[in-house]
Amino acid sequence: MLKLTGISYHIGKKQILKDISTQFIPGDFNMILGPNGSGKSTLLKVFSGELGGYQGTVEYENRPLRGIKKDELAKFRAVMSQQPDLSFPLAVEEVVMMGRYPHFSFNPSKKDEQICDAVMERMQLSAFRGRNYLTLSGGEKQRVQYARVLAQVWEKPQQGSRYLFLDEPLTSLDINYQQEFLQVARQFVKDNTVLIAVMHDINLATQYGDKLFFLKDGALVAAGKPKDILSEQLLENVFDVKTAIVNNPVDHTPLVVYKGR
C-alpha cells in the first residue's frame, strides 16, 4: 500500500500541493485527474521519490519513503514520466533492457534477457528489437518506454507490492494502442501491484479505473469509485465545463458528454 499524509509542496511562495492525504491499495487501477496546473504530475513526482522538499510523509508498506535508498526503491517501483525520450542511438532491445539496470551490476543475466523478451512480445515490439530507437515514430517510442518500465517491475514480488506509476502515458498513441496500453496495465495490476496513472481522458479513466482522484489547485477535491463520485457538478467544479453523464451502453460505466459552456 502507498500512503500519503499531509503532502504539501511549495515553489517559492507558490503552493503547488495542499495538504493531500490519501492511500492507494494493491489491485486497484488508480487514476489521477485534473486540469492543467492542478498538481497531478508534481504529486506523482513526490510519491515516486523523484521530488524532495515536500512537507508530509509518503509510506511504502508502512516504510517512510525518505528512509528507502534509491537503488532499493528502483527494484520495486517504476515510473514512466511525461514524454520520456533518449537523444542517443540505441536499439529497441537495449532501451527495454534499461529497465533491468537496477537488478544487475555489470551484465544482464539470462533471466533479465528472458524478461525483456517477454515484455517486448507482450507489447508487440519483437519485430522492432534491432531497430534504432531514434528512427521510431512518437507512438512507437512511447510503447518502447512503456516496455522499459514494465521490464523494471515485471517479476511478481515475493513479499510486499510492486509499484507502477504512469504520467500521462497515452501521449502519441492512437486509439488502438491506447486501449492495448490500458489493457496491459489492467492485467498487470492483478498481481499485487499498486498502479497509478495521471490521465486527461475522463472516459478512458472511468472505463479502466477502479478509483479516481480529482485535483484542483493543488488540493484533492474528490476520490472514490467512478460510479460513486462522478457527477456533472464535480466536473464543472474541477474543469469549469458543463457535461452530461450517461450510461455507456457497452460496459455500463459512466460516459461523460461535453455540453459546452
Number of C-alpha atoms within 10 A of each C-alpha: 19 22 19 20 15 16 20 21 24 13 10 7 6 8 13 19 26 19 15 20 16 14 12 17 17 19 19 19 25 27 24 26 26 24 15 13 13 20 24 28 20 18 24 21 17 22 21 22 18 12 13 12 10 17 17 14 18 25 18 21 13 10 14 14 20 12 8 14 10 14 11 11 17 21 19 21 21 23 24 20 19 15 15 12 13 11 7 9 13 15 17 26 23 17 21 27 21 18 24 25 18 16 19 10 8 7 9 14 13 8 10 20 16 12 21 26 18 17 22 25 14 13 17 13 20 16 10 16 18 13 16 16 23 16 11 14 11 14 16 18 22 22 21 24 24 23 29 27 24 26 26 27 25 22 13 14 14 8 7 14 21 26 24 24 22 22 22 19 24 24 15 16 19 11 10 8 16 17 15 15 17 20 12 13 20 18 12 20 20 14 15 20 26 23 26 25 27 25 23 18 13 20 16 15 22 20 16 19 22 17 21 27 20 24 26 21 18 22 19 22 15 14 18 14 14 20 14 10 15 21 16 15 13 17 19 13 13 18 15 13 15 17 19 14 15 12 11 13 9 6 9 11 17 20 20 21 13 11 9 8 8
